[in-house]
């Protein structure tokens, strides 16, 4: 009985050690500023790919187009590629050892950021990365049509008052 308890404890301890070695990822969406933030900490040599998905909702909300401006940076992690729904980000290393990336474009949801790269820090250290996407909805053509109809109605009413 005592051997079984020790074996179970050893397996649980080994599992716990493996889980603690993996990078910790996070993602949040701020409705007020329409900003999707994502990141990973405790990156080691075993971590080479990350995937973050912002699901903008079902139905018509998922079909809405957004103008997106994004940025990403990392420490002790070298990007080999970063894409947003298949569109590559412009990536460049900076003098202080961090890597910076930018993307701009118009996309439909859900938004998926795929990151590939390698750990470049010391063997006893960690890397991290963080990024954000700022979303601005693109008006539908119907919105422009309603706006023009409203302006025409206001112009017609103003002209009628003059005569």
N, C-alpha and C positions, 0 to 999 in steps of 0.2 A: 504494500500500500504506500509506504514512504517513497519507494522508488518511482511509482507512478506520479506522485505529487511533484517530485523533483523533475521528472521528465517533462511534465506539463509546464512547470515554471520555466524550464530552460527554453522550451519552444515559444512560450509567450514572450520571454525576454528577447530571444532572437528576432521574433516578429516585430517587436517594439523598436529594436535597433534599426531594422531595415526601414520601418516607416519613418523614423526620425531623420534618416539620411536623405529622403526625397525632398525636393524643393517644395516650398509652401507657396501656393498660388492664391490670388484674390482678385475679385472683380466686383465693381459696384456701378450703379447707374444713378445719377442725380437728376431727377425730373426737373428741378428748378432751373438748372443751368444746361440741361440736355447734354451732360458729359458722361461718357463711359470711361471709367478708369480701370486699369488692369495692371497686374504685376506679379512678380515671383521673387522670393527671397530664399536664402540658403541654397543657392544653385551650386552644384558640385560637378565633377567631371562626368558623372553618370547622366546628367540632365542635358539633353541636346535638342529637345523640341517641346514647344508649348502651344496650346490652342485655347483661345478665348472666344466665346460666342455671346453676342448680345441679341437676344430674341426680342424683337420690337413688338410682339403681340401678333395674334392671329387675325384672320379676316383682312379687312381693308388696311388695318394698321401695318401689317407686314408687307403690304404692297406699296406703301408710301415711299416716295423717293426722298433721300436726304443728301444735302451737300455736307460732306464730311471733311474735317481738317483734323489730322492726327499727328501725334509726335510720340517718339519712343526713345528711351535711353537705357544704358546698361553700364554696370561696373563689373569688371572681371568676367565678362561674357562677351564674346565676339559673335555678331550676327553674321550668318551666311545668307539668310533670306528672311524677309518679313513681308507678308502679303495681307491685304484686306480684300476679301472676296475675290482672290486671284490677282489683284492689282499689286504690283511690287512697290514697296516703299523706297524712297531715295535714302541710302544709308551712307554714313561717313564716320570714320574714327576721329576723335578729337585729341588734342595734345595731352590732356590729363588722363588718358587711358579709358575714357568712357566712349561709348558709341552712340551716335545720334541718328534718328531716322524721321522722315516726314512723309506724309501722304495727303493728297487732296483729290477730291473727285465727287461724283454723284453716284450713290449706291441705293439699292433696295435692301430691305431687311430680309432675313436676319443678317447681321454683320458678323463675320468670322475673321479673327486675326490669327494667323498662323506664323509661328516664330521658329526658326531653326538656327542653331549656332553651336558654339563650344565654349566651355569654361576656360578662362585664361588666367585665373588667379593662382596663388600658391596652393600647394597640396593640402595645407592645413587651413585654408581659408574658404570663403564663400563668395559667390557673386550675387547680383540682383539686377532686376530689370523692372522698369515701370513705364507705362504709357497711358495715353488718353486719346479719346476721339470726341470731338465736339460736333454735335449734329444740328443741322438747321433744315427744317422741312422745306421741300421745294413745292411751291403751290401747283395745284392741278390746273389744267387749262380751263376748267369750269369756273375756277376762282377768278381768273382774268376776265372771262366773259361776263360774270356777274358784276365785277367792278366797272367794266366799260358800260354795261347797261345802266348801272346806277349813276355814273357820270353823265350819260346821255339824258337820263330822266331829270337830273338836277339842271343841266343845260337847257332842256326844253322848258322846265318850270321857270327858270330865270328869264328866258326869252319871252315867254308868255306874259310875265309880269310887266315887262317893259312896254309891250304893245297894248 
